[in-house]
């Protein structure tokens, strides 16, 4: 049983999009920014590729797109290709890192919420403790006032 046999007879798969014409590809490469890791190597070799494809297109007009498998890549600067490759690797590492960031941020946010609740609890306990210390201090000072005669004197003055 093939993969396509599972698709119902009434369901029709959409057609593949047509590949872009060379002029569209050339315009994309030309319009790309200088630090574009995808088109960096292609931009510097665009005249060579363009000339080679035009020759192939003239020789084989039966194909709508030229075959790039036998494209001469000997003129590519190996250092530039390596630098572009390393840029792509950094881009992929950054992408992988960024895919984990939302989950990490959610976890950190949850931890911060828990810590915030702990801090609020500690603040509440400190307030209660400060209030009880204040009451004890007031109670001690009022008992000292009545017990040691700091108030009005009760002795009569001699004449």
Secondary structure by P-SEA (a helix, b strand, c coil): cccccccccccccccccccccaaaaaaaaaacccccccaaaaaaaaaaaaaaaaaaaaaccccccccccccccccccaaaaaaaaaaaaaaaaaaaaaaaaaaaaaaaaaaaaaaaaaaaaaaaaaaaaaaaaaaaaaaaaaaaaaccccccccccccc
